[in-house]
């Protein structure tokens, strides 16, 4: 999660994208919980690979997420964007024994994801309509991966890699990553994870696929709002008992955070409101409001509103970052 999240600006100017809230909980927190559930037991350690400018407050949040799921936290830094293989190699001391690697801007939904830790390796995939936009895999008749293809220009497969990987031998994985970097094997100045996986496959490692029911992207505003909607639809959203709902209607599913005040308003469906926000005389649909947001005399939908932002008297789709004020 070391990237700067340019497609999610202005929200990622102040916090890293994986800490943006989805239905009241940071993306990376949900991802850690979901993967822990799939594996079936807590991880010994959760290593977060971040940019070296994220700061202590972010690191403390990440460490708390790991501890909450029963794991020891560890922080590593990628100081320069040199590709996915380089990013994972930054956590080299943690690449021992069975390892799961996940990119922290993606979520998934799955009722049944059978997992066998004795497999050599597993790559989770999802069938997509536009495979040319993704890295995809080809399978043989036994379901073993035969090829990794990055953004194919002609159709070869519609099974897209969703950014979650398992390898049973972390040391071997680490050695392959190190080989790429030491040998300078890169593309456009970046070391690619799929190159390391291809080398492992060619040396006899059998890669199987894990499949999810739904893959939820958090790469830009619209995708994140849609993911918020799907999580609200599939979960058990709630209004915090400390929230004050005065002469207002909450159309479920919605998440209303602690110490929030809603007066003379209609909220929902598919709205998440962060802690300590205030909403007055407004209609809000299909949107995400972060903490300490203030909305008055407004009608908004399909919108993201940052921490401490103020929206007054507007009727539109908005995308407002932290501490900004929009008055119309």
BELZIVEN-V615187 format. One record per residue. N is the residue number from 1. RES is the residue in three letters. PSI is psi in radians with two decimals (999 if undefined). D_CENTER is the distance of its C-alpha to the mean C-alpha in whole Angstrom. Layout:
n:N res:RES psi:PSI d_center:D_CENTER
n:N res:RES psi:PSI d_center:D_CENTER
This chain:
n:1 res:UNK psi:0.66 d_center:9
n:2 res:UNK psi:-0.15 d_center:12
n:3 res:UNK psi:2.85 d_center:12
n:4 res:UNK psi:-0.12 d_center:13
n:5 res:UNK psi:0.87 d_center:11
n:6 res:UNK psi:-0.61 d_center:15
n:7 res:UNK psi:-0.22 d_center:13
n:8 res:UNK psi:0.18 d_center:12
n:9 res:UNK psi:2.54 d_center:15
n:10 res:UNK psi:-0.04 d_center:17
n:11 res:UNK psi:-0.54 d_center:14
n:12 res:UNK psi:0.15 d_center:13
n:13 res:UNK psi:-0.38 d_center:17
n:14 res:UNK psi:-0.48 d_center:17
n:15 res:UNK psi:2.67 d_center:14
n:16 res:UNK psi:2.58 d_center:11
n:17 res:UNK psi:-0.74 d_center:8
n:18 res:UNK psi:-0.16 d_center:5
n:19 res:UNK psi:0.03 d_center:8
n:20 res:UNK psi:2.50 d_center:9
n:21 res:UNK psi:2.44 d_center:10
n:22 res:UNK psi:2.01 d_center:9
n:23 res:UNK psi:0.73 d_center:13
n:24 res:UNK psi:0.10 d_center:14
n:25 res:UNK psi:2.40 d_center:11
n:26 res:UNK psi:2.56 d_center:8
n:27 res:UNK psi:-0.86 d_center:5
n:28 res:UNK psi:-0.53 d_center:5
n:29 res:UNK psi:-0.80 d_center:9
n:30 res:UNK psi:-0.70 d_center:8
n:31 res:UNK psi:-0.78 d_center:6
n:32 res:UNK psi:-0.77 d_center:9
n:33 res:UNK psi:-0.76 d_center:12
n:34 res:UNK psi:-0.75 d_center:11
n:35 res:UNK psi:-0.68 d_center:12
n:36 res:UNK psi:-0.70 d_center:15
n:37 res:UNK psi:-0.71 d_center:16
n:38 res:UNK psi:-0.78 d_center:16
n:39 res:UNK psi:-0.55 d_center:18
n:40 res:UNK psi:0.11 d_center:20
n:41 res:UNK psi:2.77 d_center:21
n:42 res:UNK psi:2.61 d_center:19
n:43 res:UNK psi:2.58 d_center:18
n:44 res:UNK psi:-0.69 d_center:21
n:45 res:UNK psi:2.49 d_center:19
n:46 res:UNK psi:2.09 d_center:15
n:47 res:UNK psi:2.17 d_center:15
n:48 res:UNK psi:2.17 d_center:13
n:49 res:UNK psi:1.97 d_center:14
n:50 res:UNK psi:2.97 d_center:14
n:51 res:UNK psi:2.65 d_center:16
n:52 res:UNK psi:0.10 d_center:19
n:53 res:UNK psi:0.12 d_center:19
n:54 res:UNK psi:-0.62 d_center:17
n:55 res:UNK psi:2.88 d_center:20
n:56 res:UNK psi:-0.66 d_center:21
n:57 res:UNK psi:-0.75 d_center:19
n:58 res:UNK psi:-0.78 d_center:15
n:59 res:UNK psi:-0.69 d_center:17
n:60 res:UNK psi:-0.70 d_center:18
n:61 res:UNK psi:-0.77 d_center:15
n:62 res:UNK psi:-0.73 d_center:13
n:63 res:UNK psi:-0.67 d_center:17
n:64 res:UNK psi:-0.66 d_center:17
n:65 res:UNK psi:-0.79 d_center:14
n:66 res:UNK psi:-0.81 d_center:15
n:67 res:UNK psi:-0.63 d_center:19
n:68 res:UNK psi:-0.49 d_center:18
n:69 res:UNK psi:0.24 d_center:17
n:70 res:UNK psi:0.40 d_center:20
n:71 res:UNK psi:2.71 d_center:19
n:72 res:UNK psi:2.28 d_center:20
n:73 res:UNK psi:2.65 d_center:18
n:74 res:UNK psi:2.43 d_center:18
n:75 res:UNK psi:2.29 d_center:18
n:76 res:UNK psi:2.80 d_center:18
n:77 res:UNK psi:2.37 d_center:18
n:78 res:UNK psi:1.87 d_center:18
n:79 res:UNK psi:-0.28 d_center:21
n:80 res:UNK psi:2.38 d_center:21
n:81 res:UNK psi:1.60 d_center:18
n:82 res:UNK psi:0.43 d_center:20
n:83 res:UNK psi:2.93 d_center:18
n:84 res:UNK psi:-0.68 d_center:15
n:85 res:UNK psi:-0.73 d_center:18
n:86 res:UNK psi:-0.71 d_center:20
n:87 res:UNK psi:-0.83 d_center:16
n:88 res:UNK psi:-0.65 d_center:16
n:89 res:UNK psi:-0.41 d_center:20
n:90 res:UNK psi:-0.38 d_center:20
n:91 res:UNK psi:0.53 d_center:19
n:92 res:UNK psi:-0.76 d_center:22
n:93 res:UNK psi:-0.36 d_center:24
n:94 res:UNK psi:-0.08 d_center:21
n:95 res:UNK psi:1.29 d_center:21
n:96 res:UNK psi:2.47 d_center:24
n:97 res:UNK psi:-2.84 d_center:25
n:98 res:UNK psi:2.35 d_center:22
n:99 res:UNK psi:2.41 d_center:18
n:100 res:UNK psi:2.31 d_center:15
n:101 res:UNK psi:2.31 d_center:13
n:102 res:UNK psi:2.44 d_center:9
n:103 res:UNK psi:2.25 d_center:7
n:104 res:UNK psi:0.50 d_center:4
n:105 res:UNK psi:0.43 d_center:3
n:106 res:UNK psi:2.51 d_center:4
n:107 res:UNK psi:2.89 d_center:5
n:108 res:UNK psi:2.82 d_center:9
n:109 res:UNK psi:2.33 d_center:12
n:110 res:UNK psi:2.20 d_center:15
n:111 res:UNK psi:-0.53 d_center:19
n:112 res:UNK psi:1.85 d_center:20
n:113 res:UNK psi:1.42 d_center:18
n:114 res:UNK psi:2.39 d_center:21
n:115 res:UNK psi:2.29 d_center:21
n:116 res:UNK psi:1.90 d_center:24
n:117 res:UNK psi:-0.12 d_center:23
n:118 res:UNK psi:-0.17 d_center:27
n:119 res:UNK psi:2.60 d_center:25
n:120 res:UNK psi:-0.86 d_center:25
n:121 res:UNK psi:2.63 d_center:22
n:122 res:UNK psi:2.37 d_center:19
n:123 res:UNK psi:2.16 d_center:17
n:124 res:UNK psi:2.39 d_center:15
n:125 res:UNK psi:2.89 d_center:15
n:126 res:UNK psi:2.38 d_center:16
n:127 res:UNK psi:2.29 d_center:19
n:128 res:UNK psi:2.79 d_center:18
n:129 res:UNK psi:-0.38 d_center:21
n:130 res:UNK psi:1.22 d_center:20
n:131 res:UNK psi:-0.36 d_center:20
n:132 res:UNK psi:-0.23 d_center:21
n:133 res:UNK psi:0.00 d_center:18
n:134 res:UNK psi:2.95 d_center:16
n:135 res:UNK psi:2.32 d_center:17
n:136 res:UNK psi:2.91 d_center:19
n:137 res:UNK psi:2.63 d_center:21
n:138 res:UNK psi:2.57 d_center:25
n:139 res:UNK psi:2.68 d_center:27
n:140 res:UNK psi:-3.05 d_center:30
n:141 res:UNK psi:-0.30 d_center:32
n:142 res:UNK psi:0.09 d_center:31
n:143 res:UNK psi:0.24 d_center:27
n:144 res:UNK psi:2.41 d_center:27
n:145 res:UNK psi:2.24 d_center:25
n:146 res:UNK psi:-0.43 d_center:28
n:147 res:UNK psi:2.55 d_center:26
n:148 res:UNK psi:2.19 d_center:23
n:149 res:UNK psi:2.18 d_center:23
n:150 res:UNK psi:2.01 d_center:21
n:151 res:UNK psi:1.18 d_center:21
n:152 res:UNK psi:2.38 d_center:24
n:153 res:UNK psi:-0.46 d_center:27
n:154 res:UNK psi:2.73 d_center:28
n:155 res:UNK psi:2.21 d_center:27
n:156 res:UNK psi:-0.46 d_center:27
n:157 res:UNK psi:2.67 d_center:24
n:158 res:UNK psi:0.34 d_center:22
n:159 res:UNK psi:1.76 d_center:19
n:160 res:UNK psi:2.44 d_center:16
n:161 res:UNK psi:2.18 d_center:14
n:162 res:UNK psi:-0.07 d_center:11
n:163 res:UNK psi:0.43 d_center:10
n:164 res:UNK psi:2.23 d_center:11
n:165 res:UNK psi:2.56 d_center:14
n:166 res:UNK psi:2.35 d_center:17
n:167 res:UNK psi:2.37 d_center:20
n:168 res:UNK psi:-0.56 d_center:23
n:169 res:UNK psi:1.59 d_center:25
n:170 res:UNK psi:-0.60 d_center:23
n:171 res:UNK psi:-0.78 d_center:26
n:172 res:UNK psi:-0.73 d_center:27
n:173 res:UNK psi:-0.81 d_center:23
n:174 res:UNK psi:-0.72 d_center:24
n:175 res:UNK psi:-0.66 d_center:27
n:176 res:UNK psi:-0.70 d_center:26
n:177 res:UNK psi:-0.76 d_center:23
n:178 res:UNK psi:-0.63 d_center:26
n:179 res:UNK psi:-0.75 d_center:28
n:180 res:UNK psi:-0.82 d_center:26
n:181 res:UNK psi:-0.78 d_center:26
n:182 res:UNK psi:-0.63 d_center:30
n:183 res:UNK psi:-0.08 d_center:31
n:184 res:UNK psi:0.54 d_center:29
n:185 res:UNK psi:1.71 d_center:28
n:186 res:UNK psi:2.92 d_center:26
n:187 res:UNK psi:2.10 d_center:25
n:188 res:UNK psi:0.66 d_center:25
n:189 res:UNK psi:0.18 d_center:25
n:190 res:UNK psi:2.46 d_center:22
n:191 res:UNK psi:2.15 d_center:22
n:192 res:UNK psi:2.34 d_center:20
n:193 res:UNK psi:-0.65 d_center:18
n:194 res:UNK psi:-0.46 d_center:20
n:195 res:UNK psi:-0.71 d_center:23
n:196 res:UNK psi:-0.73 d_center:23
n:197 res:UNK psi:-0.69 d_center:22
n:198 res:UNK psi:-0.75 d_center:25
n:199 res:UNK psi:-0.73 d_center:27
n:200 res:UNK psi:-0.75 d_center:26
n:201 res:UNK psi:-0.76 d_center:27
n:202 res:UNK psi:-0.34 d_center:30
n:203 res:UNK psi:0.17 d_center:31
n:204 res:UNK psi:0.00 d_center:31
n:205 res:UNK psi:2.26 d_center:28
n:206 res:UNK psi:2.07 d_center:27
n:207 res:UNK psi:2.13 d_center:24
n:208 res:UNK psi:2.94 d_center:23
n:209 res:UNK psi:2.49 d_center:20
n:210 res:UNK psi:2.51 d_center:18
n:211 res:UNK psi:2.52 d_center:17
n:212 res:UNK psi:2.78 d_center:15
n:213 res:UNK psi:-0.64 d_center:16
n:214 res:UNK psi:2.38 d_center:13
n:215 res:UNK psi:2.19 d_center:10
n:216 res:UNK psi:2.03 d_center:8
n:217 res:UNK psi:2.57 d_center:7
n:218 res:UNK psi:0.67 d_center:6
n:219 res:UNK psi:-0.41 d_center:8
n:220 res:UNK psi:3.14 d_center:11
n:221 res:UNK psi:-0.92 d_center:13
n:222 res:UNK psi:-0.72 d_center:14
n:223 res:UNK psi:-0.69 d_center:11
n:224 res:UNK psi:-0.70 d_center:9
n:225 res:UNK psi:-0.69 d_center:13
n:226 res:UNK psi:-0.73 d_center:13
n:227 res:UNK psi:-0.72 d_center:10
n:228 res:UNK psi:-0.77 d_center:11
n:229 res:UNK psi:-0.82 d_center:15
n:230 res:UNK psi:-0.65 d_center:14
n:231 res:UNK psi:-0.72 d_center:12
n:232 res:UNK psi:-0.73 d_center:16
n:233 res:UNK psi:-0.61 d_center:18
n:234 res:UNK psi:-0.29 d_center:17
n:235 res:UNK psi:-2.64 d_center:17
n:236 res:UNK psi:1.22 d_center:20
n:237 res:UNK psi:2.73 d_center:19
n:238 res:UNK psi:2.83 d_center:22
n:239 res:UNK psi:2.11 d_center:24
n:240 res:UNK psi:2.48 d_center:24
n:241 res:UNK psi:-0.31 d_center:28
n:242 res:UNK psi:-0.14 d_center:28
n:243 res:UNK psi:2.52 d_center:27
n:244 res:UNK psi:2.01 d_center:30
n:245 res:UNK psi:1.88 d_center:31
n:246 res:UNK psi:2.05 d_center:34
n:247 res:UNK psi:0.80 d_center:36
n:248 res:UNK psi:2.84 d_center:32
n:249 res:UNK psi:2.26 d_center:30
n:250 res:UNK psi:1.98 d_center:27
n:251 res:UNK psi:1.93 d_center:26
n:252 res:UNK psi:2.73 d_center:24
n:253 res:UNK psi:2.40 d_center:21
n:254 res:UNK psi:2.74 d_center:20
n:255 res:UNK psi:2.18 d_center:19
n:256 res:UNK psi:2.04 d_center:21
n:257 res:UNK psi:3.07 d_center:20
n:258 res:UNK psi:2.58 d_center:23
n:259 res:UNK psi:0.50 d_center:26
n:260 res:UNK psi:2.54 d_center:25
n:261 res:UNK psi:2.23 d_center:28
n:262 res:UNK psi:2.05 d_center:29
n:263 res:UNK psi:2.30 d_center:32
n:264 res:UNK psi:0.81 d_center:34
n:265 res:UNK psi:2.85 d_center:31
n:266 res:UNK psi:2.11 d_center:29
n:267 res:UNK psi:2.18 d_center:25
n:268 res:UNK psi:3.01 d_center:23
n:269 res:UNK psi:2.99 d_center:22
n:270 res:UNK psi:0.85 d_center:19
n:271 res:UNK psi:2.36 d_center:19
n:272 res:UNK psi:2.24 d_center:17
n:273 res:UNK psi:2.14 d_center:19
n:274 res:UNK psi:2.96 d_center:18
n:275 res:UNK psi:2.54 d_center:21
n:276 res:UNK psi:0.40 d_center:24
n:277 res:UNK psi:2.81 d_center:24
n:278 res:UNK psi:2.29 d_center:27
n:279 res:UNK psi:2.19 d_center:28
n:280 res:UNK psi:2.32 d_center:31
n:281 res:UNK psi:0.84 d_center:33
n:282 res:UNK psi:2.83 d_center:30
n:283 res:UNK psi:2.19 d_center:28
n:284 res:UNK psi:2.23 d_center:24
n:285 res:UNK psi:2.55 d_center:22
n:286 res:UNK psi:1.01 d_center:19
n:287 res:UNK psi:2.88 d_center:18
n:288 res:UNK psi:2.13 d_center:15
n:289 res:UNK psi:2.29 d_center:18
n:290 res:UNK psi:-2.94 d_center:17
n:291 res:UNK psi:2.55 d_center:19
n:292 res:UNK psi:0.44 d_center:23
n:293 res:UNK psi:2.65 d_center:23
n:294 res:UNK psi:2.12 d_center:26
n:295 res:UNK psi:2.21 d_center:27
n:296 res:UNK psi:2.44 d_center:30
n:297 res:UNK psi:0.71 d_center:33
n:298 res:UNK psi:2.71 d_center:30
n:299 res:UNK psi:1.81 d_center:28
n:300 res:UNK psi:2.66 d_center:25
n:301 res:UNK psi:2.82 d_center:22
n:302 res:UNK psi:0.84 d_center:19
n:303 res:UNK psi:2.71 d_center:19
n:304 res:UNK psi:2.29 d_center:16
n:305 res:UNK psi:2.22 d_center:18
n:306 res:UNK psi:3.10 d_center:18
n:307 res:UNK psi:2.34 d_center:19
n:308 res:UNK psi:0.26 d_center:23
n:309 res:UNK psi:2.70 d_center:23
n:310 res:UNK psi:2.28 d_center:26
n:311 res:UNK psi:2.07 d_center:27
n:312 res:UNK psi:2.11 d_center:30
n:313 res:UNK psi:0.64 d_center:32
n:314 res:UNK psi:2.73 d_center:30
n:315 res:UNK psi:1.60 d_center:30
n:316 res:UNK psi:-3.12 d_center:27
n:317 res:UNK psi:2.20 d_center:23
n:318 res:UNK psi:2.75 d_center:22
n:319 res:UNK psi:1.64 d_center:19
n:320 res:UNK psi:2.23 d_center:20
n:321 res:UNK psi:3.13 d_center:19
n:322 res:UNK psi:2.42 d_center:20
n:323 res:UNK psi:0.17 d_center:24
n:324 res:UNK psi:2.69 d_center:25
n:325 res:UNK psi:2.22 d_center:27
n:326 res:UNK psi:1.99 d_center:28
n:327 res:UNK psi:2.31 d_center:32
n:328 res:UNK psi:999 d_center:33
